[in-house]
Amino acid sequence: MARTKKTPLRKCVATREMKPKQQLIRIVKNQDGDVFVDETGKKNGRGAYLSKDRSVIDMAEDQDILSRHLNTKVGSEIYDQLKQIVEE
């Protein structure tokens, strides 16, 4: 009998919805304190996931959700990069 592969689920930090990992964008804070968008989803560091939805990214920016989740200041350039990814 063939087994089906399990789809990895992650929680969006803004909406708190569990979604398949492919429908989310990962933002990482590494050991040096650098914050960046991880498009591969495999970089080392503390990660936070956001849905690939412009309204969710805007909500996260307005409420400063990523800064609270990653325990560091997340600049507007990260949010701009996220918006570019969603619009592609």
N, C-alpha and C positions, 0 to 999 in steps of 0.2 A: 504494500500500500504506500503510495506517495504522500509525503507530508507537505503541507503548504507552509511556506516561509512566513514567520510572524512579522508583521509590520511594526517597526519601533514607533512608539508614541512619546510625545513630549508635551509639556504644558506651556502655553503662551503666558508670559509674565503679566501681560496687560489684561487679557480677557479671561485668563485662568481656564481656558478650554484645552482639553487633551486633543491633539491632532497628530496625524502622521508626520514624521520628521521632515519629509520632503515638502510639506506645506508651510514650513517655518523657516525663519532666518536666524542664525546663531550669532550672537555678539559675545566676544570673549575678552576677559581681563586676564593677562598673563602674570607671571611672578614679578615682573618688573613694574607692573601697574599700568602697562599700556592697554588701551581699549581699542579693539578693531572688529570689523565684520569678518566672520569666518564663513566663507561661502562653501568650503569643503565639509564643514561640520566635524572636523577631526583635530583641530589644533588644541594644544595643551592650555589649560587654564580654566577659570571659572566661567561657565557659559550661562547665557540667558537667551531664551527663544522668544521671537515675536512673529505673529502671523504675517503672511505676505499680503497685507491689506493696508492701503494708504490711510484709512481712517484709524486703524489700530496704531500705526506708527505716529500719527498726529496726536492721538490720545496719550501715548507713552511719552512723547516729547512735552506735551502740556503738563502732565502730572509728574514728570521727571522719574518715571518708573525705573529706567535702566540704572540711573545713578544710585537709587536706593537698593536695587537688587545686587549690583556689583560693588557696592560700598566705595564708590569713587565718583568723581565728577565726569560725566559723559558730555562731551562737547557737541555743538550743533552740527559739526562736520560728519559725525557718525549718523545722525538722523538724516542729513542730506544724502549720504551714501545709501542708506536704507531706502529712501524714497526713489533714488535712481534705479535700484535693483527691482523694486516693485513695478516701476513704470516700463521696464524692458519687456 
